[in-house]
């Protein structure tokens, strides 16, 4: 076989894990692409990611290249480390050394996926490493996946619509969903029987300092955040096995605040000039980690 870059080879070697998102047929290697029997073809970029979108649909303009660049820089400082450790603790017992597979949906710029991979692949006193685990990660944003694929590595990054995951039935042992939308029908389809969903939901005090500052800038009373609707959605489709919390209040420098403000959807419809950085000193990052199986 002709020599292929590892960034492309990793997809060709895992062709059986994928299926055509258009017709549902199996995919097979075809040059530097994956193709089904009906000739639907999906290219693999030399940078190490594939696109399975069958249209030009993607994130709206608010989720720009700049948004994800700032997100990558902000999260690389460890803002969500306490959450990712909890996710890893939930994931590792569900993985096996004989080729287990994990899908991270809505992975964005990939920073958290890479942190999770390091924890899953590294031995710890509390849980053994799973060095043979295969990681897959997807987002609907092409700029996000392009950033995620930087630096190489063996994570299989791909652009896809959550409503049409290009993965075979029962191909994943675990799905992680970190502050991202869910499609429970697709989750059930691609998970093995009794596969595990680990969904991270904002806690009631998540970003409370910023929420209060935004409200005050508009001379409004701060809303009390509730994740009840999210939990109700989970309970309609899943059996919740365990819920744990992860919270940390982290001091941020002015530069860190600037990056965070540039990467949070809370600021999408807020003028940056209305935020008084001098009044912001720390930020609460709070999440609930839900472990569930599909019904």
N, C-alpha and C positions, 0 to 999 in steps of 0.2 A: 504494500500500500504506500502511496505517496506520502512523504513526510508532511505532517500537519503541525502547526503551532499548538502547544499545550492548551492555549486559550480556546482553540476550536475543537481540539481532540476531546476535551472533557465533555462536550455536548454530544459528539458522535458516539462516544463510548457509552453514553447513557440514553441513547435514542429510544430504547424500549420503555423508558420512564415517561416519555412524552407522547401526547396524542394531538391530532389536528384539532385546533379549537373551532374550526369551521364545520367539519363533517364528523369529527369524532374518530376517524380512522387512525390506525397506528402510523407512526412516523418512522422513517428509515434514513440513514445517511445518504446524501447525494452531493458529492463534492464537499463544499464548505457550507452546505445547507442541510436542513431536514425536510423531507418531502413525504407526502402521503400518496396512496394509490390513485387518488383523484388529481394529483399534480398540484395540490396546494403546497407551496414552498415557503420555507421560513429561513432567512439567512442568519448566519452566525458571524458576528463582527470579529475581526482579528483582535480587538481590544478585550474580548472575552465575555460577550453577552449576546443574547439572541432576542429577536423581536417576533412576538406571536400576535401582534395586533393586526386584525384584518381590515382596519380602517385608519384614518388619521386621528381618531378620537384619542384624547389624552387629558391630562390635567388642564384646567383653565390657566390663563396667563398669570394668575397670582402665584402659582407654583412654578416659578421660573428657575433658570440655571442659577441665578444669584441667590434665590431662596435656599436651594439645596447646598450651594457652596457654603453659605453661612451656617446652615444646619450642621454640615460636616465639621466645620471648625468649632462650633459651639459644643457639640456632643463629644468631640475628641478630647475635651478637657475633663471628661468624667462626670458630667452633670447627671447622667442616668445610670452610673455604675451600680448604685444600690438596687436599682430595679433589675438590671440585667443579671446580677448575681442571683436574685430570686427566681428569675426566669430559668436560668441554668439549673438551679436546684430542682425545679419542677420538670425540666426536660430530661435530664440525665437518667433518672430511673426508668424512663420510657424508651430509652434507646438501647440497642444491643450492638455488640461488636461485629455481628455478621451482616453488615451492610444496611443498617438502619438509615432512614432518610427523613430529613426535616425540611419543611417549607416555611420560610418567613414571608408572610404576605404584607404588602404595603411597606416594603423595606426602605423606601426613600433612597437616600444617599448611601446606604449600606453600612454606616458606622456602627450601628447597634448590632447588626448581623455579624460583623467581623468580631466584635467584642464577645458575642455569644459563642461564636465558633472557637475562640481561644479558650473560653471557660469549659466548653464541652470536650475539647481535645486535651485538656490539661488535668492531670491527676490532682485530687484534693482529698484531704482527710475525710471529708464528709461523703464524697462520692467518687467512684473510679472514673477515669477518663474513657471517652469513647472515640478513639483515634480513627476508627474506620467509618465513622458516620459521614454520610453525604449531605451537604447542605445546598438547598435551592432557595432562591430569593427572588421575589417579583415585585414590580410596581408598574403602574400604568404610565408613569412619566419617563420618557426617553432621556431627558437631561439627568434625572436622578440615577437611572441605571448606568448611564455613561460614567458618572462620578463614582458609583459603587464599584465598577469593574476596574478602576485604576489600581495599579500595583500587582496585578495578576492574582494568583491564588487559585484554589480549586472550588470555590463557591460558584455554582451555576446561576448567574444573574440573567433574568429575562424580563422583557416588557410584555405585559399581558393585562387583559381585562379580568377583574376578579369574578365576573359573571361567566367567563369562559376560560377557565384555567386549562392550559395546554398539557395537562398531566393525566396519566392513565388512572383508571379506577383502582383504588386500593394501593397506590404507589408510595404513600407517605405514612410514616409512623407517628409523626408529630407535626402539628401546625402551630406556629407562633404568630400572634397578631398583636403588635405593640402600638397602641394608640392609633389603630387604623380601622377602617370599615370592615365589615364581615359579610360573607355570603355563605350562610350555613348549609345551603343545599350543595354547593360545590365542595365545601369542607367535608361533608359527609361522603361525597362521592370519591374524593381522592385519598381519604384516610383509610387505613386498614381497619377491619373490625376491632372495636375497642381502642382505636387510635386516640391520641390525646390532643385536645385543643388547649393551648395556653394563651389566654387573651388578657392583655394588659389594659386596664380601664383607669381613667383619671380618678383620683381620690377627691373627696369633697374640698380639700384644701390645696389642690394642685394649682400652682401659679397664683395663689390667693393675693400675694402682694401686688402683682401686676394687674390682676382683675380689679382690685380696689383703686389702684392709681388711675386706670382707664375710666372707671366709673366717676371718680372725683373730677377728672379732667372734663367730663361732660356734665358735671354738677348733678350726678345721679346717685342713687343709693346702690351700693354693690349688690349684685345678684348672689344668692346662695346657690352654688353649683350642686347639682344632683346627678348621680349616675344611675338613677332608678330605671330610666327607660332602657339603658344599655343592658342592665341586668335582666330586665323583663324579656328583652330580645334573646338573650342567651338562654334563659329558662324555657322559652317556647320551643327551642330546638335541641337543647342539650340537657344532660344530667350533670349538675355541678358537683364535682368531687371534693374540691377544696378551694378556699379563698384565703390568701395571705396578703399582708400589706407591706409596702416599702415606702418610707418617707424620709426625707432629709431636707433641712433648711441650710442652703449653701450661700456663703458670702460671694458676691460677684463684683469684679472691678468694673469701671466705666466701659472699658473695651469689651469685656464679656457681656455686659448688658447690651451694648450696641449690636453685637452679633446675635444675641438671643432675640432682641426685638425684630431683627431682620429675618428670623426663621420661625416665628410663631404666628399661626393663623389668627391669634387674638388681635394682631396689629393690621390685618388685611384692610379694615375699614376705619382705621384710626390714624390721624395725622401724627407723624413722629414728633413734630414740634409741640404737640400737646402733652407729651410725657416729660415730666421733670425728673431727669436722671439723678439729680442731687438728692431726691427723696427716696431713691431706691438703693438699698444696701445688700439685701439678701433675697433669696427666692426659694420658696418651698416647692419641692418636686415630690409629689405624692401619687402613688398608684395602688390599685388593687389587682393582684395577680390571680386570675380565675383559671382553675384547672378543671376541664370538663371532657366528657365523652358525648358523642353524637347519639341522638335517639333514632 
